[in-house]
Amino acid sequence: MKVAFVVQRYGSEVQGGSESLCRWVVERMTKYFQVEVLTTCAIDYLTWRDHYRPGPGEVNGIPVRRFSTRPPRKMRQFNAFTRKRIANQKPSLPDQIEWMRLQGPLCFDLIGYLKEFRRAYDLFVFFTYSYFTTYLGLQMVPDRSLLVPTAHDEPHIYFDIFKPIFHLPRGIIYNTEEEKQLVHRIFANSHVPNEVVGSGISEAEEPKAGPSGELPVRSPYILYVGRIDIMKGCGELVDYFVRYLKETGRDLRLVLVGKKFMQLPEHPQILHLGVVGEGDKRRLMENAEVGINPSEYESLSLSLLESWSAGIPVLVNGCSEVLVGHCLRSNGGLYYTNYGEFSLCLEVLLSRPELRKKMGEDGRRYVQTNYAWDVVEEKYLKLITASSKR
């Protein structure tokens, strides 16, 4: 059985929750199917500019076929159009289509390949509903498609142009129950076969320390892991943290791990470590007081699950139903919707080590029960096999 995974970016050095999830699933499905990845040449999600060479290649021994994006995205044009024609209003159908064009990645060679070679594959698994590769690509092969939407409650999910995407596939794989309920409420598509699966989180091996065995940051600290971006709530997080330090005078650092897409203030207690290896990331998590996720828009949050796997509690944005749902089901974290709640929750966690330990243990148990890779792998195997037979 030949299965193609279609995703907007792919590579071991590509950062992004959806892209990482796709790569992890692909690497595990090679045991069961003949797998190929169909993707762009981009490494940068802002411009979609070609980074890799187009054509067939491999990543970790897995066949990857790349297609050029033409033209690259102009973020100023995209942001200006979104502010003027999309934000705080229900855009017209032509405006929705124009938004999709500006969103990209405009990979027409990939779309043409799907149309021409649709019968060369038994199934196409599309990741992320909101990109051109899925929006137009899935409509080329609706009777051979499985969708992993990674959807969250954001303005463009209410666009009418996305209705076919959530009704056409043979099946849909959701990351959380909250994501499933959101999609069913908006698109009334509960008749489409579906299952909540999520992502697997591995129990990491003991990470290798550097020559000195020391962490690159002095404790105590709270930790953010992910794309450092205004859209991920990092601007508000930094503002809240600086205000919290002024009010409490605590000896505490905010450590940010990941690629930076925004300016950070020059502050002795705010440290940006950039992209780090898995071992270093694990050590940073295990030694943090609290893991932080300030994003309002999440469909799963791998960093949240990784924090719990490392045994630390979390503090998350309470405007995200997905993050709040995780915290309520696990008893592994607290959530906030304004600065007052942020300050109070952080103070409670920092001043009560026994509570931090208990919440970290509860979070780890939640991950082991629901997000072990053998559980997730079995669900993907079952859904891909069933979808190919419908």
Contacts in CASP RR format, 6 or more apart in sequence:
PFRMAT RR
TARGET T0000
AUTHOR 0000-0000-0000
METHOD contacts of the structure
MODEL  1
MKVAFVVQRYGSEVQGGSESLCRWVVERMTKYFQVEVLTTCAIDYLTWRD
HYRPGPGEVNGIPVRRFSTRPPRKMRQFNAFTRKRIANQKPSLPDQIEWM
RLQGPLCFDLIGYLKEFRRAYDLFVFFTYSYFTTYLGLQMVPDRSLLVPT
AHDEPHIYFDIFKPIFHLPRGIIYNTEEEKQLVHRIFANSHVPNEVVGSG
ISEAEEPKAGPSGELPVRSPYILYVGRIDIMKGCGELVDYFVRYLKETGR
DLRLVLVGKKFMQLPEHPQILHLGVVGEGDKRRLMENAEVGINPSEYESL
SLSLLESWSAGIPVLVNGCSEVLVGHCLRSNGGLYYTNYGEFSLCLEVLL
SRPELRKKMGEDGRRYVQTNYAWDVVEEKYLKLITASSKR
1 33 0 8 1.000
1 34 0 8 1.000
1 122 0 8 1.000
1 123 0 8 1.000
1 385 0 8 1.000
1 388 0 8 1.000
2 33 0 8 1.000
2 34 0 8 1.000
2 35 0 8 1.000
2 36 0 8 1.000
2 120 0 8 1.000
2 121 0 8 1.000
2 122 0 8 1.000
3 29 0 8 1.000
3 33 0 8 1.000
3 34 0 8 1.000
3 35 0 8 1.000
3 36 0 8 1.000
3 121 0 8 1.000
3 122 0 8 1.000
3 123 0 8 1.000
3 124 0 8 1.000
3 125 0 8 1.000
3 384 0 8 1.000
3 388 0 8 1.000
4 35 0 8 1.000
4 36 0 8 1.000
4 37 0 8 1.000
4 38 0 8 1.000
4 121 0 8 1.000
4 123 0 8 1.000
4 124 0 8 1.000
4 125 0 8 1.000
5 22 0 8 1.000
5 25 0 8 1.000
5 26 0 8 1.000
5 29 0 8 1.000
5 35 0 8 1.000
5 36 0 8 1.000
5 37 0 8 1.000
5 38 0 8 1.000
5 124 0 8 1.000
5 125 0 8 1.000
5 127 0 8 1.000
6 37 0 8 1.000
6 38 0 8 1.000
6 39 0 8 1.000
6 110 0 8 1.000
6 114 0 8 1.000
6 124 0 8 1.000
6 125 0 8 1.000
6 126 0 8 1.000
6 127 0 8 1.000
6 133 0 8 1.000
6 134 0 8 1.000
6 137 0 8 1.000
7 18 0 8 1.000
7 19 0 8 1.000
7 22 0 8 1.000
7 37 0 8 1.000
7 38 0 8 1.000
7 39 0 8 1.000
7 126 0 8 1.000
7 127 0 8 1.000
7 128 0 8 1.000
7 133 0 8 1.000
8 18 0 8 1.000
8 19 0 8 1.000
8 39 0 8 1.000
8 40 0 8 1.000
8 42 0 8 1.000
8 45 0 8 1.000
8 48 0 8 1.000
8 105 0 8 1.000
8 127 0 8 1.000
8 128 0 8 1.000
8 131 0 8 1.000
8 133 0 8 1.000
8 134 0 8 1.000
9 16 0 8 1.000
9 19 0 8 1.000
9 39 0 8 1.000
9 40 0 8 1.000
9 42 0 8 1.000
9 43 0 8 1.000
9 45 0 8 1.000
10 19 0 8 1.000
10 22 0 8 1.000
10 23 0 8 1.000
10 37 0 8 1.000
10 39 0 8 1.000
10 59 0 8 1.000
10 64 0 8 1.000
11 19 0 8 1.000
11 23 0 8 1.000
11 43 0 8 1.000
11 59 0 8 1.000
11 64 0 8 1.000
12 23 0 8 1.000
12 59 0 8 1.000
12 60 0 8 1.000
13 43 0 8 1.000
14 20 0 8 1.000
14 23 0 8 1.000
14 43 0 8 1.000
15 226 0 8 1.000
15 227 0 8 1.000
15 258 0 8 1.000
15 259 0 8 1.000
15 275 0 8 1.000
16 45 0 8 1.000
16 226 0 8 1.000
16 227 0 8 1.000
17 150 0 8 1.000
17 300 0 8 1.000
17 302 0 8 1.000
18 127 0 8 1.000
18 128 0 8 1.000
18 148 0 8 1.000
18 150 0 8 1.000
18 299 0 8 1.000
19 127 0 8 1.000
20 302 0 8 1.000
21 127 0 8 1.000
21 148 0 8 1.000
21 150 0 8 1.000
21 175 0 8 1.000
21 198 0 8 1.000
21 199 0 8 1.000
21 300 0 8 1.000
21 302 0 8 1.000
22 37 0 8 1.000
22 127 0 8 1.000
22 148 0 8 1.000
23 59 0 8 1.000
24 199 0 8 1.000
24 200 0 8 1.000
25 125 0 8 1.000
25 199 0 8 1.000
25 376 0 8 1.000
25 380 0 8 1.000
26 35 0 8 1.000
26 37 0 8 1.000
26 62 0 8 1.000
27 60 0 8 1.000
27 62 0 8 1.000
28 373 0 8 1.000
28 377 0 8 1.000
28 380 0 8 1.000
29 35 0 8 1.000
29 377 0 8 1.000
29 380 0 8 1.000
29 381 0 8 1.000
29 384 0 8 1.000
30 62 0 8 1.000
32 381 0 8 1.000
32 384 0 8 1.000
33 384 0 8 1.000
35 62 0 8 1.000
35 63 0 8 1.000
36 62 0 8 1.000
36 63 0 8 1.000
36 64 0 8 1.000
36 65 0 8 1.000
36 121 0 8 1.000
37 59 0 8 1.000
37 62 0 8 1.000
37 63 0 8 1.000
37 64 0 8 1.000
37 65 0 8 1.000
38 65 0 8 1.000
38 67 0 8 1.000
38 110 0 8 1.000
38 113 0 8 1.000
38 114 0 8 1.000
38 124 0 8 1.000
39 64 0 8 1.000
39 65 0 8 1.000
39 66 0 8 1.000
39 67 0 8 1.000
39 110 0 8 1.000
39 133 0 8 1.000
40 48 0 8 1.000
40 50 0 8 1.000
40 66 0 8 1.000
40 67 0 8 1.000
40 68 0 8 1.000
40 69 0 8 1.000
40 105 0 8 1.000
40 107 0 8 1.000
40 110 0 8 1.000
40 133 0 8 1.000
41 50 0 8 1.000
41 51 0 8 1.000
41 52 0 8 1.000
41 53 0 8 1.000
41 54 0 8 1.000
41 66 0 8 1.000
41 67 0 8 1.000
41 68 0 8 1.000
41 69 0 8 1.000
42 48 0 8 1.000
42 49 0 8 1.000
42 50 0 8 1.000
42 51 0 8 1.000
42 52 0 8 1.000
42 69 0 8 1.000
42 105 0 8 1.000
43 51 0 8 1.000
43 52 0 8 1.000
44 51 0 8 1.000
46 73 0 8 1.000
46 75 0 8 1.000
46 261 0 8 1.000
47 72 0 8 1.000
47 73 0 8 1.000
47 74 0 8 1.000
47 75 0 8 1.000
48 69 0 8 1.000
48 72 0 8 1.000
48 73 0 8 1.000
48 104 0 8 1.000
48 105 0 8 1.000
48 106 0 8 1.000
48 107 0 8 1.000
49 69 0 8 1.000
49 72 0 8 1.000
50 68 0 8 1.000
50 69 0 8 1.000
50 72 0 8 1.000
52 66 0 8 1.000
53 66 0 8 1.000
54 66 0 8 1.000
54 67 0 8 1.000
54 68 0 8 1.000
54 109 0 8 1.000
55 65 0 8 1.000
55 66 0 8 1.000
55 67 0 8 1.000
56 63 0 8 1.000
56 64 0 8 1.000
56 65 0 8 1.000
56 66 0 8 1.000
57 63 0 8 1.000
57 64 0 8 1.000
57 65 0 8 1.000
57 66 0 8 1.000
58 64 0 8 1.000
65 113 0 8 1.000
67 107 0 8 1.000
67 109 0 8 1.000
67 110 0 8 1.000
67 113 0 8 1.000
68 107 0 8 1.000
68 109 0 8 1.000
69 104 0 8 1.000
69 105 0 8 1.000
69 106 0 8 1.000
69 107 0 8 1.000
70 106 0 8 1.000
70 108 0 8 1.000
71 106 0 8 1.000
73 102 0 8 1.000
73 103 0 8 1.000
73 104 0 8 1.000
73 105 0 8 1.000
73 106 0 8 1.000
74 102 0 8 1.000
77 102 0 8 1.000
78 102 0 8 1.000
78 103 0 8 1.000
81 98 0 8 1.000
81 99 0 8 1.000
81 102 0 8 1.000
82 99 0 8 1.000
85 91 0 8 1.000
85 95 0 8 1.000
85 98 0 8 1.000
85 99 0 8 1.000
86 95 0 8 1.000
86 99 0 8 1.000
86 155 0 8 1.000
86 156 0 8 1.000
87 155 0 8 1.000
90 158 0 8 1.000
91 99 0 8 1.000
91 159 0 8 1.000
93 160 0 8 1.000
93 161 0 8 1.000
96 156 0 8 1.000
96 159 0 8 1.000
96 160 0 8 1.000
96 161 0 8 1.000
97 161 0 8 1.000
99 156 0 8 1.000
99 159 0 8 1.000
100 132 0 8 1.000
100 135 0 8 1.000
100 161 0 8 1.000
101 132 0 8 1.000
103 130 0 8 1.000
103 131 0 8 1.000
103 132 0 8 1.000
104 131 0 8 1.000
104 132 0 8 1.000
104 133 0 8 1.000
105 131 0 8 1.000
105 132 0 8 1.000
105 133 0 8 1.000
106 132 0 8 1.000
107 132 0 8 1.000
107 133 0 8 1.000
110 133 0 8 1.000
110 137 0 8 1.000
111 133 0 8 1.000
111 136 0 8 1.000
111 137 0 8 1.000
111 140 0 8 1.000
112 140 0 8 1.000
114 124 0 8 1.000
114 137 0 8 1.000
114 140 0 8 1.000
114 141 0 8 1.000
115 140 0 8 1.000
118 124 0 8 1.000
118 140 0 8 1.000
118 141 0 8 1.000
118 144 0 8 1.000
121 141 0 8 1.000
121 144 0 8 1.000
122 144 0 8 1.000
122 388 0 8 1.000
123 144 0 8 1.000
123 145 0 8 1.000
123 146 0 8 1.000
123 170 0 8 1.000
123 384 0 8 1.000
123 387 0 8 1.000
123 388 0 8 1.000
124 138 0 8 1.000
124 141 0 8 1.000
124 144 0 8 1.000
124 145 0 8 1.000
124 146 0 8 1.000
125 145 0 8 1.000
125 146 0 8 1.000
125 147 0 8 1.000
125 148 0 8 1.000
125 384 0 8 1.000
126 133 0 8 1.000
126 134 0 8 1.000
126 137 0 8 1.000
126 138 0 8 1.000
126 145 0 8 1.000
126 146 0 8 1.000
126 147 0 8 1.000
126 148 0 8 1.000
126 169 0 8 1.000
127 134 0 8 1.000
127 148 0 8 1.000
127 150 0 8 1.000
128 134 0 8 1.000
128 148 0 8 1.000
128 149 0 8 1.000
128 150 0 8 1.000
129 135 0 8 1.000
129 147 0 8 1.000
129 149 0 8 1.000
129 150 0 8 1.000
129 151 0 8 1.000
129 157 0 8 1.000
129 162 0 8 1.000
129 165 0 8 1.000
129 166 0 8 1.000
130 151 0 8 1.000
130 156 0 8 1.000
130 157 0 8 1.000
130 162 0 8 1.000
134 147 0 8 1.000
134 165 0 8 1.000
135 161 0 8 1.000
135 162 0 8 1.000
135 165 0 8 1.000
138 145 0 8 1.000
138 147 0 8 1.000
138 165 0 8 1.000
138 168 0 8 1.000
138 169 0 8 1.000
139 164 0 8 1.000
139 165 0 8 1.000
139 168 0 8 1.000
142 164 0 8 1.000
142 168 0 8 1.000
142 169 0 8 1.000
143 170 0 8 1.000
144 170 0 8 1.000
144 388 0 8 1.000
145 168 0 8 1.000
145 169 0 8 1.000
145 170 0 8 1.000
145 171 0 8 1.000
146 169 0 8 1.000
146 170 0 8 1.000
146 171 0 8 1.000
146 172 0 8 1.000
146 173 0 8 1.000
146 383 0 8 1.000
146 384 0 8 1.000
146 387 0 8 1.000
147 165 0 8 1.000
147 166 0 8 1.000
147 169 0 8 1.000
147 171 0 8 1.000
147 172 0 8 1.000
147 173 0 8 1.000
148 172 0 8 1.000
148 173 0 8 1.000
148 175 0 8 1.000
149 165 0 8 1.000
149 166 0 8 1.000
149 172 0 8 1.000
149 174 0 8 1.000
149 179 0 8 1.000
149 183 0 8 1.000
149 299 0 8 1.000
150 175 0 8 1.000
150 179 0 8 1.000
150 299 0 8 1.000
150 300 0 8 1.000
151 157 0 8 1.000
151 174 0 8 1.000
151 179 0 8 1.000
151 182 0 8 1.000
151 183 0 8 1.000
151 299 0 8 1.000
152 179 0 8 1.000
152 182 0 8 1.000
152 297 0 8 1.000
152 298 0 8 1.000
152 299 0 8 1.000
152 320 0 8 1.000
152 322 0 8 1.000
153 182 0 8 1.000
153 297 0 8 1.000
153 321 0 8 1.000
154 297 0 8 1.000
156 162 0 8 1.000
157 182 0 8 1.000
157 186 0 8 1.000
158 186 0 8 1.000
162 187 0 8 1.000
163 187 0 8 1.000
166 172 0 8 1.000
166 183 0 8 1.000
166 187 0 8 1.000
166 189 0 8 1.000
166 192 0 8 1.000
167 187 0 8 1.000
167 189 0 8 1.000
167 192 0 8 1.000
169 192 0 8 1.000
170 193 0 8 1.000
170 387 0 8 1.000
170 390 0 8 1.000
171 192 0 8 1.000
171 193 0 8 1.000
171 194 0 8 1.000
171 383 0 8 1.000
171 387 0 8 1.000
172 183 0 8 1.000
172 189 0 8 1.000
172 192 0 8 1.000
172 193 0 8 1.000
172 194 0 8 1.000
173 194 0 8 1.000
173 195 0 8 1.000
173 197 0 8 1.000
173 198 0 8 1.000
173 379 0 8 1.000
173 380 0 8 1.000
173 383 0 8 1.000
174 180 0 8 1.000
174 183 0 8 1.000
174 194 0 8 1.000
174 195 0 8 1.000
174 196 0 8 1.000
174 197 0 8 1.000
174 198 0 8 1.000
175 196 0 8 1.000
175 197 0 8 1.000
175 198 0 8 1.000
175 199 0 8 1.000
175 299 0 8 1.000
175 300 0 8 1.000
175 322 0 8 1.000
176 196 0 8 1.000
176 198 0 8 1.000
176 299 0 8 1.000
176 300 0 8 1.000
176 322 0 8 1.000
176 325 0 8 1.000
176 326 0 8 1.000
177 196 0 8 1.000
178 321 0 8 1.000
178 322 0 8 1.000
178 325 0 8 1.000
179 196 0 8 1.000
179 299 0 8 1.000
179 300 0 8 1.000
179 322 0 8 1.000
180 194 0 8 1.000
180 196 0 8 1.000
182 321 0 8 1.000
183 189 0 8 1.000
184 190 0 8 1.000
193 386 0 8 1.000
193 387 0 8 1.000
193 390 0 8 1.000
195 379 0 8 1.000
195 383 0 8 1.000
197 376 0 8 1.000
197 379 0 8 1.000
197 380 0 8 1.000
197 383 0 8 1.000
198 300 0 8 1.000
198 371 0 8 1.000
198 376 0 8 1.000
199 300 0 8 1.000
199 302 0 8 1.000
199 305 0 8 1.000
199 371 0 8 1.000
199 376 0 8 1.000
200 305 0 8 1.000
200 371 0 8 1.000
200 372 0 8 1.000
200 373 0 8 1.000
200 375 0 8 1.000
200 376 0 8 1.000
200 377 0 8 1.000
201 302 0 8 1.000
201 305 0 8 1.000
201 306 0 8 1.000
201 309 0 8 1.000
201 367 0 8 1.000
201 371 0 8 1.000
201 372 0 8 1.000
201 373 0 8 1.000
202 309 0 8 1.000
202 373 0 8 1.000
203 309 0 8 1.000
203 368 0 8 1.000
204 278 0 8 1.000
204 279 0 8 1.000
204 282 0 8 1.000
204 309 0 8 1.000
204 310 0 8 1.000
207 278 0 8 1.000
207 279 0 8 1.000
207 280 0 8 1.000
207 282 0 8 1.000
207 283 0 8 1.000
208 279 0 8 1.000
209 283 0 8 1.000
215 283 0 8 1.000
215 284 0 8 1.000
215 287 0 8 1.000
216 273 0 8 1.000
216 280 0 8 1.000
217 253 0 8 1.000
217 255 0 8 1.000
217 271 0 8 1.000
217 273 0 8 1.000
217 284 0 8 1.000
218 253 0 8 1.000
219 287 0 8 1.000
219 289 0 8 1.000
220 251 0 8 1.000
220 252 0 8 1.000
220 253 0 8 1.000
220 289 0 8 1.000
220 350 0 8 1.000
221 252 0 8 1.000
221 253 0 8 1.000
221 254 0 8 1.000
221 255 0 8 1.000
221 271 0 8 1.000
221 287 0 8 1.000
221 288 0 8 1.000
221 289 0 8 1.000
222 241 0 8 1.000
222 252 0 8 1.000
222 253 0 8 1.000
222 254 0 8 1.000
222 255 0 8 1.000
222 288 0 8 1.000
222 289 0 8 1.000
222 290 0 8 1.000
222 291 0 8 1.000
222 292 0 8 1.000
222 315 0 8 1.000
222 346 0 8 1.000
223 255 0 8 1.000
223 257 0 8 1.000
223 284 0 8 1.000
223 285 0 8 1.000
223 288 0 8 1.000
223 290 0 8 1.000
223 291 0 8 1.000
223 292 0 8 1.000
223 307 0 8 1.000
223 312 0 8 1.000
224 234 0 8 1.000
224 237 0 8 1.000
224 254 0 8 1.000
224 255 0 8 1.000
224 256 0 8 1.000
224 257 0 8 1.000
224 291 0 8 1.000
224 292 0 8 1.000
224 293 0 8 1.000
224 294 0 8 1.000
224 303 0 8 1.000
225 257 0 8 1.000
225 258 0 8 1.000
225 281 0 8 1.000
225 284 0 8 1.000
225 285 0 8 1.000
225 291 0 8 1.000
225 303 0 8 1.000
225 306 0 8 1.000
225 307 0 8 1.000
226 232 0 8 1.000
226 257 0 8 1.000
226 258 0 8 1.000
226 259 0 8 1.000
226 303 0 8 1.000
227 258 0 8 1.000
227 259 0 8 1.000
227 261 0 8 1.000
228 234 0 8 1.000
228 256 0 8 1.000
228 258 0 8 1.000
228 259 0 8 1.000
228 260 0 8 1.000
228 261 0 8 1.000
228 262 0 8 1.000
228 264 0 8 1.000
228 272 0 8 1.000
229 261 0 8 1.000
229 262 0 8 1.000
230 261 0 8 1.000
230 262 0 8 1.000
231 297 0 8 1.000
232 294 0 8 1.000
232 295 0 8 1.000
233 294 0 8 1.000
233 295 0 8 1.000
233 296 0 8 1.000
233 317 0 8 1.000
234 256 0 8 1.000
234 262 0 8 1.000
234 294 0 8 1.000
235 262 0 8 1.000
235 294 0 8 1.000
236 294 0 8 1.000
237 254 0 8 1.000
237 292 0 8 1.000
237 294 0 8 1.000
238 254 0 8 1.000
238 264 0 8 1.000
238 265 0 8 1.000
238 270 0 8 1.000
240 339 0 8 1.000
240 342 0 8 1.000
240 343 0 8 1.000
241 254 0 8 1.000
241 270 0 8 1.000
242 265 0 8 1.000
242 267 0 8 1.000
242 270 0 8 1.000
243 339 0 8 1.000
243 343 0 8 1.000
244 250 0 8 1.000
244 342 0 8 1.000
244 343 0 8 1.000
244 346 0 8 1.000
245 252 0 8 1.000
245 269 0 8 1.000
247 343 0 8 1.000
248 343 0 8 1.000
248 347 0 8 1.000
250 350 0 8 1.000
252 269 0 8 1.000
252 289 0 8 1.000
252 350 0 8 1.000
253 269 0 8 1.000
253 270 0 8 1.000
253 271 0 8 1.000
254 269 0 8 1.000
254 270 0 8 1.000
254 271 0 8 1.000
254 292 0 8 1.000
255 271 0 8 1.000
255 273 0 8 1.000
255 284 0 8 1.000
255 288 0 8 1.000
256 264 0 8 1.000
256 270 0 8 1.000
256 271 0 8 1.000
256 272 0 8 1.000
256 273 0 8 1.000
256 274 0 8 1.000
257 273 0 8 1.000
257 274 0 8 1.000
257 275 0 8 1.000
257 276 0 8 1.000
257 281 0 8 1.000
257 284 0 8 1.000
258 272 0 8 1.000
258 273 0 8 1.000
258 274 0 8 1.000
258 275 0 8 1.000
258 276 0 8 1.000
259 274 0 8 1.000
259 275 0 8 1.000
260 272 0 8 1.000
260 274 0 8 1.000
264 270 0 8 1.000
264 272 0 8 1.000
273 284 0 8 1.000
276 284 0 8 1.000
281 306 0 8 1.000
282 306 0 8 1.000
282 310 0 8 1.000
285 291 0 8 1.000
285 306 0 8 1.000
285 307 0 8 1.000
285 310 0 8 1.000
285 311 0 8 1.000
285 312 0 8 1.000
286 310 0 8 1.000
286 311 0 8 1.000
286 312 0 8 1.000
288 307 0 8 1.000
288 310 0 8 1.000
288 312 0 8 1.000
289 312 0 8 1.000
289 349 0 8 1.000
289 350 0 8 1.000
289 356 0 8 1.000
290 312 0 8 1.000
290 313 0 8 1.000
290 314 0 8 1.000
290 315 0 8 1.000
290 346 0 8 1.000
290 349 0 8 1.000
290 350 0 8 1.000
290 356 0 8 1.000
291 303 0 8 1.000
291 307 0 8 1.000
291 312 0 8 1.000
291 313 0 8 1.000
291 314 0 8 1.000
291 315 0 8 1.000
292 314 0 8 1.000
292 315 0 8 1.000
292 316 0 8 1.000
293 301 0 8 1.000
293 303 0 8 1.000
293 304 0 8 1.000
293 314 0 8 1.000
293 315 0 8 1.000
293 316 0 8 1.000
293 317 0 8 1.000
293 320 0 8 1.000
293 323 0 8 1.000
294 316 0 8 1.000
294 317 0 8 1.000
295 301 0 8 1.000
295 317 0 8 1.000
295 320 0 8 1.000
295 323 0 8 1.000
296 317 0 8 1.000
296 319 0 8 1.000
296 320 0 8 1.000
297 320 0 8 1.000
298 304 0 8 1.000
298 320 0 8 1.000
298 322 0 8 1.000
298 323 0 8 1.000
299 322 0 8 1.000
300 322 0 8 1.000
301 316 0 8 1.000
301 322 0 8 1.000
301 323 0 8 1.000
301 326 0 8 1.000
304 314 0 8 1.000
304 316 0 8 1.000
304 323 0 8 1.000
304 326 0 8 1.000
305 326 0 8 1.000
305 367 0 8 1.000
305 371 0 8 1.000
307 313 0 8 1.000
307 314 0 8 1.000
308 314 0 8 1.000
308 330 0 8 1.000
308 332 0 8 1.000
308 360 0 8 1.000
308 363 0 8 1.000
308 364 0 8 1.000
308 366 0 8 1.000
308 367 0 8 1.000
309 364 0 8 1.000
309 367 0 8 1.000
309 368 0 8 1.000
310 364 0 8 1.000
311 360 0 8 1.000
311 361 0 8 1.000
311 363 0 8 1.000
311 364 0 8 1.000
312 356 0 8 1.000
312 360 0 8 1.000
313 332 0 8 1.000
313 333 0 8 1.000
313 334 0 8 1.000
313 349 0 8 1.000
313 355 0 8 1.000
313 356 0 8 1.000
313 359 0 8 1.000
313 360 0 8 1.000
313 363 0 8 1.000
314 327 0 8 1.000
314 332 0 8 1.000
314 333 0 8 1.000
314 334 0 8 1.000
315 333 0 8 1.000
315 334 0 8 1.000
315 335 0 8 1.000
315 336 0 8 1.000
315 342 0 8 1.000
315 345 0 8 1.000
315 346 0 8 1.000
315 349 0 8 1.000
316 323 0 8 1.000
316 324 0 8 1.000
316 326 0 8 1.000
316 327 0 8 1.000
316 333 0 8 1.000
316 334 0 8 1.000
316 335 0 8 1.000
316 336 0 8 1.000
317 323 0 8 1.000
317 335 0 8 1.000
317 336 0 8 1.000
317 337 0 8 1.000
318 324 0 8 1.000
318 335 0 8 1.000
318 336 0 8 1.000
318 337 0 8 1.000
319 337 0 8 1.000
323 335 0 8 1.000
324 335 0 8 1.000
326 366 0 8 1.000
327 333 0 8 1.000
327 334 0 8 1.000
327 335 0 8 1.000
329 366 0 8 1.000
330 362 0 8 1.000
330 363 0 8 1.000
330 365 0 8 1.000
330 366 0 8 1.000
330 367 0 8 1.000
331 359 0 8 1.000
331 362 0 8 1.000
331 363 0 8 1.000
331 366 0 8 1.000
332 359 0 8 1.000
332 360 0 8 1.000
332 362 0 8 1.000
332 363 0 8 1.000
332 366 0 8 1.000
333 359 0 8 1.000
333 363 0 8 1.000
334 345 0 8 1.000
334 348 0 8 1.000
334 349 0 8 1.000
335 341 0 8 1.000
335 345 0 8 1.000
336 342 0 8 1.000
336 344 0 8 1.000
336 345 0 8 1.000
348 355 0 8 1.000
349 355 0 8 1.000
349 356 0 8 1.000
349 359 0 8 1.000
END
